[in-house]
Amino acid sequence: MSNTLLLGTRKGTVIFDRKGSAWQPRPIQHAGIPVCYAACDPRDGTLWASLDHGHWGPKLSRSRDGGATWEDLSSLKYPPGARHIVQYLPTPDFDPQTPSGQPEYRDATVLKIWTLAFGAASQPGRLYAGTIPGGLFVSDDGGDSWELNRPLWSHDSRGGDLFSGDATSETLWGGTPASVDYGVFEPGIHSILVDPRDPAHIHVAVSSAGVLESTDGGQSWAGRNRGMLNDYLPDPNAEWGHDPHFITACPAKPDHLWQQNHCGVFYSADGAQSWSKVSAPDNSVHFGFPVAVDARDGGTAWVIPARSDMARMAIGDGLCVARTENGGQSWQLFRTGLPQDNAYDLVLRHGMDIAGDCLCFGTTTGNIYLSEDRGETWQSLGHNFPPVYSVRFG
């Protein structure tokens, strides 16, 4: 059982410590700075926070003493020559073509460090970072230096190797609304999964492209979107253009993967070779952002339903958590301890986590809820925190 919670919020990093049966927050760290993501490296206990500083731009902050002190690291940087094809926000008069009818190119700049992931125990210095505009960065020295994974950046699905010249294929990666606040409409990597059985086996999820897999440590990548449906594409079965909100896998059975997105809840029992839609719209389970999976049973997962993409708030103005124990064939809804009137909370993609039988989530209205019985009953840890971007057990 974990005794620490790390929250990335709109106004800093919040750390909770378990004191007996209670959870107590420490004074906020990185006060006033948006923290996209905060997590603990399970290999050595190092704490990490991704800062989205309005003046200095995105940076990583690291603590090696449990959060007592922090050091900011140099920002991730794209290498010279890194370009991408400009994406455009769809509007009623949207025309994806430039006046010349040719792609428009832009030099890449890190706008947001959206997520972090940690290598295996056999890779003590290995870290991964996913960014907007859709770059996967790798560090092998504990975060002191970073290198862009060029095979993914130059994948045929996004135009080919733009280091060498203009696009040799059509880009099939669309933008994410999460980038609009940065004045662009570009893709972003928000989920990185390292297979505990084989650290060379990696999945990433991209908004808006889909899921990709590497089995050779990132030297090559293949799309893994078969069975996913996208209701708002001309072809719902298209190989690319999907917008997974978050993907996660069962630690003991990593071939069992889960995701929520605009078009439903999807489950894979074969390592993302194929996906099945397991939504239950009549039982409120369909649209949402976060998903958590049991550490031992790949068929048991939790989601927090939201009303719709156009009305991003709780179902029926009341919060609930849904659990399946049979791979999405059926769902139970749990509401005990959660507000059922005038609740307009939304839980973002990194805003829920699980450790053993304990689950925790934080909302965009600064409410934090914890369950110690697998989601069946809930208690509040506080109602006046900043909007919560990420929740992770330490």
N, C-alpha and C positions, 0 to 999 in steps of 0.2 A: 504494500500500500504506500502510495506517495504521500509525503508530508509537506509538499510545496506546490503552489500554483503560480504560474507566470501569466500575466495578462498584458498584451499590447493594447494600448488605448489611445484615444485622440489626444490625450494630454500627458502621456508618459507611460512608464512601465510600472505595473502594480504587482507586488509579490505578496502572496498569502502564505502563512505558515500554520500548520496544524498544531494547536496547543491542546492536548487532551482530546476532547470531543468538539472543540471549537476551532474555527479558522480565523486568524487575525491578520489584517493587512499591515504591511510596513509603510513608512512614509514613501510617497511616490518618487520614483527615479526618472531621470530624463524629463524633469518637470516642464510641461508646456510644449513638448515636442511630440508630434504624432509618431507612434510606434506601430508599424505595419504588422510586425510579427515578433514574438519573443518566445524563446525555447531554451531548454537545457540539453546539453550534449550528454547523453547517457553514458558515454565512455569515460569521461573524466570530470563531469559535473560543471563544466564551463557554461555560464549563462550567456545568451546572445540576444541582442535586440536590433531590429532593423529600423533605423531612424529615418523619418521622412521630413527632414528639417526644411522649413519653407525658405530659409535664406541660404543655407549651406548645401542643400540638396540631400540626396540619399547617402547614408553612411551606416556602417555596422558598428555596434558597441559591444564590448566583451568584458565579462567579469570572471575572474578566476578565483574569487574568494567568496562565492555564494551571494553576490550582489552588494557586498559592503562598498566596493569601489568598482568603477567602470573606466575603460579606456576606449576612446573612439579610434577606429582604424581608417586608413585611407580608403576612399570610395573605390568601388569596382569601376573599371574603365574598359570600354571597348577598344580593341587594337586599331591602329591606323588602317584605313581601308574597309572597315566594317560598315556596310551600308544595308539598308532595307528598302523595300518597296512601300511607298506611302499608302496608308489606308485612309478611307474617308468614312465619316459618320453617315450612315444611311438616313436620308430625309425624303420627304415626298417628291422633291425634284432631284433626287440623287442621280448623279451621273458618274460612274466609277472611272471614266476615262479622262485623262488630261486633254487639253485642247489638241495636242498633237496625236492623240490616240495611243501614245506610248506610256509605259509605266513611269512614274515619278520616283526618284531615288532621294534618300536622305541619309546623311551620316548618322551613325547610331550613337546615342547618348543614354546612359542609364538614368531613367526617370523615377524608377521605384524598385526597391529590392523587396519583392513580394513574399518570398518564402525562403526557408533554409532547410537543409536536410544534412544528416550526418552519415559518414561512411561506416563500414563494419569495424569490429574490434581489431581486425587484421590491418586496418588502414587508419592508424591513430591520428593522422593529420588531415584526413580527407573530409572536406565539406563541400556542399553544393548550395548554390543560390540561384533562384529564379527571378527574372526581372521583367519589367516592361521597358523596352519593346521586344519581348520574346527571346531573351538570351539566357542560356544555362551557363553559369560560371562554376569553375572547379578550383578548389584550393587543396594543396597537399602539405601545407605547412601551418595548419591550424588557423587559417584566415589572414596570415600576414601578407600573402600575395594571391592573386586570382588570375585564372586564364579562361577565356571564352571557349566553350566547346564548339569548335568550328563545324564539325559534321552536322550538328543539328541546326546551327545558324545557316548553313549553306545547303540545307536539305532541298531536294527537288520540289517538295510541296510548297516551298515559299520562294521559288524563283531560281534556285541553284546558287552557284558560287559567285556572289557579287563582288568578292575580292578580286576576281579575275576579269570581270567585265560586266556587261549588262545581263539581264535575266535570260536564262535559257529555257525556262518553263514558266507557266502561269503560277502566281502565288495563290495558294488556297487557304492561307491563314488570314482571317479577318481580324478586325479590331475588337477591343473589349471596352465597354462603357467605363470600366475602372480607370482607363487612361484619359478620359475626357477632362478630368480635373487638371491634367498636365498640358492641356491645350492640343492634344493629339487624339487620334483614334487608332491605336496600335495593339497588337496582340501582347499577351503576357503569360508567363509561366508561374502558376500558383501552387502546383503540387509536384513533388518529387518523391518517388518511392524507391528505396534501395532494398533489394531482396535479401533478407537475412541469411538465406542459404548460399547465396552467390552474389558478392558485391559488384560483379560485372553486369548483373541483371538489373536494369533500371527502367522505371516507367516515369514519364512526365505527362502532365495535363496542361493544355494551352487553351486560353480564351483569346480568340475563338478559332480553334483548329480541330482539337480533339485530343486523343491520347496517343502517345508514341512510346515505343519500347526499344531498348538496346540490350543486346545479350553479350556485347563485347566491350563493356566499359565505356560506352559512348563513342566508339569509332564509327558505328553505323546505327541508323534508326529506321524503324518501320511503323506505319500507322496501325493502330489497333482500335478501330471504330466499328467493326462489323456488328450489326445488331442494334447499334444506337440509331435513334430516330430523331430527326430535327424537323419539327412541325412547320417552321417558318422558312425552310429552304424549298426551292422549286422541286427538288428530289429529296424527300425526307430520309432516304436511304443512302444519301451521298457519302462517299468515303471521308471527305473533309468538310470543315465548316461547322463542326459541333462546338458547343460551349459548355464543357463540363465545369461545374462550379467548384468541385473539389473531388479528389479521388483518395481512397485509403484502402489498405489491405490488412488482412488478418495476420498478425505477427507469426503465429504458429502454423498457419496455412496460407502462405502469401499468394497462392493462386486464386484465392477468393478476394475479389476487389469490388468496391462499391463506389457509386457516385450519385449525386443529385445534380440536376440542371434545369433549364427552362422547361424542358419537355417531359420530365418525369424522374423517377428513381430507377437506376440501372444497376444490375448485378452481374458479375462474371465469376464462374467457378472454374475457369480454365486459363487463368493468367492473362485475361483481357484478349484472348484470341477471339472471343465472341461475348456479346452483352445481351442480357434479357431485360426488358422493361418490366419492372415489378411494382409500378405505381398502383395505388388503390384510391382513385379520385373520390369514390363514394364514401370513403373513410378518411377523407381529408389528406391523404398521402399522395402528393404529386409534385408540386413546385416547392423548391427550397434550396438552401445553400449547404449547410454542414452535414456531415455524416460521420458516425463513429462505428467501429466494428469491434466485436469481442476479441480478446487476445488469443483465445483458444478455439473458438467455434466460428468458422468463417461464414456460417449462415445466419448468425445473430448480429443485428445491426440496429442503430438508432438514427432517426432523422427528426428534425424540427420543422414541421410543415409551415409554409407561409401561404398567404392568400393567392397571390398571382404575381406575375412579372410586372404588371401595371399597378398593383396595389401591394407594395412590399411591406406587409405587416402581418400580425398573427391571424390565424384562422378564426373568423367569427369574433374578433376582438378578445379572444382568450388564448393564452399560451397552452400548448400541449406538446408532449414528446411522444413519438411513435416508435415502437419496437417490433421487430420481426425476429422469430426464432427458427424460421424455416425457409430462409433464402427469399423472403418477400412474397411467399404464397399467401400469407395473412399478416395483418398488423393489429397491434393493440395500442390504444391511445391512453396516455397517463396525464392527469391534470392535478392530482393532489399536491397542494402546496404552491401551485402556480396561479397567477391572477387570471380570472375568468371574465372580468368586466373592464372595459376601457383600457385594454392592453394593446398597445400599438408597437410592440417590440418587433425587431427583426434580428435574427442571428446570422452573422456573416459567415463566409466559407470556412474560416479558421477559428470560428467562435465556439466550438465545442470540442471536448476531449474526454478520454476515458482512461482510467487506471484501475485494473481489477474490476470490482463491482461499483466503483465510484465514477460518476459522470459530473461534469461541470460545463455550464455554458454562460456566456455573457452576451448582452444585447446592445443594440444601437442606442437605447435609451438609458444605458448605464446601470442596468439591473444584472445581478449575478446570482445564479441558482446552482445548487449542488444536490446531488442524490447519492446516497450510499447504499441503495438497494436496487441497483440496475435500472434506475429510471422510474421506479414505480411511485415514489414519493419524493418531494423536493422541499428544500429549505432555502431561504434567501441569505446570501452573504453580504448584501448591501444593495441600496437603491439609488445612490447618489454619485456613482462613479462616472468618469467620462465615457463616451461611446466606446464600446469594446470591439477591437479588431481581431484579436486572437486570444485563445485560451489554451494553455498547455500545462500538463502536470510536469513537475520537475523530477 
